[in-house]
Amino acid sequence: MMYYVLRMEQVIFLFQIVIAGLLILVILVQQKGTGLGGTFGGDISFYRTKRGAEKLFFNLTLLLSGMFIISSLVGLIY
């Protein structure tokens, strides 16, 4: 029987690929609030809080980007 042992850099690389894919997916799912109207000064914006799914995706984006940065730094060590 032949066993294949993953090295640490392979595990980190696979982890980074998975996190990058999830991060891309979460960013693409988020809706953009402004269109071209804001470019030409037609945007009437006001402060509002994030609620529900918007807050969940925002926090998930922050978490995944933090995990990707940390895994990149760990990848530099190994």
Short mmCIF file of the C-alpha atoms (twelve columns), coordinates in Angstrom:
data_MODEL
# 
_entry.id   MODEL 
# 
loop_
_atom_site.group_PDB 
_atom_site.id 
_atom_site.type_symbol 
_atom_site.label_atom_id 
_atom_site.label_alt_id 
_atom_site.label_comp_id 
_atom_site.label_asym_id 
_atom_site.label_seq_id 
_atom_site.Cartn_x 
_atom_site.Cartn_y 
_atom_site.Cartn_z 
_atom_site.pdbx_PDB_model_num 
ATOM 1  C CA . MET A 1  0.000   0.000  0.000   1 
ATOM 2  C CA . MET A 2  1.317   3.423  -0.928  1 
ATOM 3  C CA . TYR A 3  0.564   6.444  1.216   1 
ATOM 4  C CA . TYR A 4  0.878   9.971  -0.050  1 
ATOM 5  C CA . VAL A 5  1.948   12.433 2.611   1 
ATOM 6  C CA . LEU A 6  1.202   16.092 2.077   1 
ATOM 7  C CA . ARG A 7  3.938   18.512 2.959   1 
ATOM 8  C CA . MET A 8  3.163   21.667 4.900   1 
ATOM 9  C CA . GLU A 9  3.600   23.975 1.888   1 
ATOM 10 C CA . GLN A 10 1.140   21.866 -0.119  1 
ATOM 11 C CA . VAL A 11 -1.451  22.105 2.641   1 
ATOM 12 C CA . ILE A 12 -0.998  25.878 2.868   1 
ATOM 13 C CA . PHE A 13 -1.213  26.193 -0.920  1 
ATOM 14 C CA . LEU A 14 -4.457  24.186 -1.064  1 
ATOM 15 C CA . PHE A 15 -5.857  26.218 1.835   1 
ATOM 16 C CA . GLN A 16 -5.040  29.448 -0.011  1 
ATOM 17 C CA . ILE A 17 -6.761  28.219 -3.174  1 
ATOM 18 C CA . VAL A 18 -9.929  27.324 -1.268  1 
ATOM 19 C CA . ILE A 19 -9.960  30.620 0.655   1 
ATOM 20 C CA . ALA A 20 -9.315  32.632 -2.538  1 
ATOM 21 C CA . GLY A 21 -12.195 30.880 -4.309  1 
ATOM 22 C CA . LEU A 22 -14.562 31.516 -1.407  1 
ATOM 23 C CA . LEU A 23 -13.438 35.135 -1.188  1 
ATOM 24 C CA . ILE A 24 -14.097 35.694 -4.892  1 
ATOM 25 C CA . LEU A 25 -17.520 34.076 -4.550  1 
ATOM 26 C CA . VAL A 26 -18.496 36.173 -1.523  1 
ATOM 27 C CA . ILE A 27 -17.363 39.404 -3.192  1 
ATOM 28 C CA . LEU A 28 -19.298 38.632 -6.373  1 
ATOM 29 C CA . VAL A 29 -22.476 37.820 -4.453  1 
ATOM 30 C CA . GLN A 30 -22.530 41.209 -2.752  1 
ATOM 31 C CA . GLN A 31 -24.715 43.792 -4.406  1 
ATOM 32 C CA . LYS A 32 -23.296 47.093 -5.433  1 
ATOM 33 C CA . GLY A 33 -25.331 49.998 -4.097  1 
ATOM 34 C CA . THR A 34 -24.299 52.711 -6.556  1 
ATOM 35 C CA . GLY A 35 -24.259 52.734 -10.309 1 
ATOM 36 C CA . LEU A 36 -22.961 55.343 -12.716 1 
ATOM 37 C CA . GLY A 37 -25.125 57.987 -11.060 1 
ATOM 38 C CA . GLY A 38 -22.524 58.526 -8.359  1 
ATOM 39 C CA . THR A 39 -19.830 59.106 -10.950 1 
ATOM 40 C CA . PHE A 40 -21.498 62.219 -12.354 1 
ATOM 41 C CA . GLY A 41 -22.649 63.662 -9.047  1 
ATOM 42 C CA . GLY A 42 -26.201 62.346 -9.138  1 
ATOM 43 C CA . ASP A 43 -25.779 60.121 -6.133  1 
ATOM 44 C CA . ILE A 44 -27.755 61.026 -3.043  1 
ATOM 45 C CA . SER A 45 -26.089 59.010 -0.366  1 
ATOM 46 C CA . PHE A 46 -26.823 58.815 3.295   1 
ATOM 47 C CA . TYR A 47 -25.432 56.794 6.128   1 
ATOM 48 C CA . ARG A 48 -27.168 53.520 6.759   1 
ATOM 49 C CA . THR A 49 -26.246 50.455 8.736   1 
ATOM 50 C CA . LYS A 50 -25.739 47.020 7.268   1 
ATOM 51 C CA . ARG A 51 -28.410 44.514 8.182   1 
ATOM 52 C CA . GLY A 52 -29.158 40.885 7.553   1 
ATOM 53 C CA . ALA A 53 -27.432 39.185 4.648   1 
ATOM 54 C CA . GLU A 54 -25.496 42.326 3.724   1 
ATOM 55 C CA . LYS A 55 -23.863 42.375 7.158   1 
ATOM 56 C CA . LEU A 56 -23.194 38.636 6.998   1 
ATOM 57 C CA . PHE A 57 -21.434 38.897 3.620   1 
ATOM 58 C CA . PHE A 58 -19.467 41.946 4.764   1 
ATOM 59 C CA . ASN A 59 -18.221 40.159 7.889   1 
ATOM 60 C CA . LEU A 60 -17.530 36.992 5.892   1 
ATOM 61 C CA . THR A 61 -15.453 39.028 3.432   1 
ATOM 62 C CA . LEU A 62 -13.406 40.469 6.293   1 
ATOM 63 C CA . LEU A 63 -12.904 37.042 7.849   1 
ATOM 64 C CA . LEU A 64 -11.869 35.355 4.594   1 
ATOM 65 C CA . SER A 65 -9.493  38.171 3.633   1 
ATOM 66 C CA . GLY A 66 -7.880  38.010 7.075   1 
ATOM 67 C CA . MET A 67 -7.505  34.240 6.774   1 
ATOM 68 C CA . PHE A 68 -5.946  34.641 3.326   1 
ATOM 69 C CA . ILE A 69 -3.446  37.224 4.567   1 
ATOM 70 C CA . ILE A 70 -2.460  35.080 7.537   1 
ATOM 71 C CA . SER A 71 -2.083  31.973 5.378   1 
ATOM 72 C CA . SER A 72 0.094   33.969 2.972   1 
ATOM 73 C CA . LEU A 73 2.339   35.063 5.816   1 
ATOM 74 C CA . VAL A 74 2.534   31.493 7.111   1 
ATOM 75 C CA . GLY A 75 3.352   30.353 3.560   1 
ATOM 76 C CA . LEU A 76 6.359   32.676 3.562   1 
ATOM 77 C CA . ILE A 77 7.729   30.915 6.628   1 
ATOM 78 C CA . TYR A 78 7.376   27.374 5.266   1 
# 
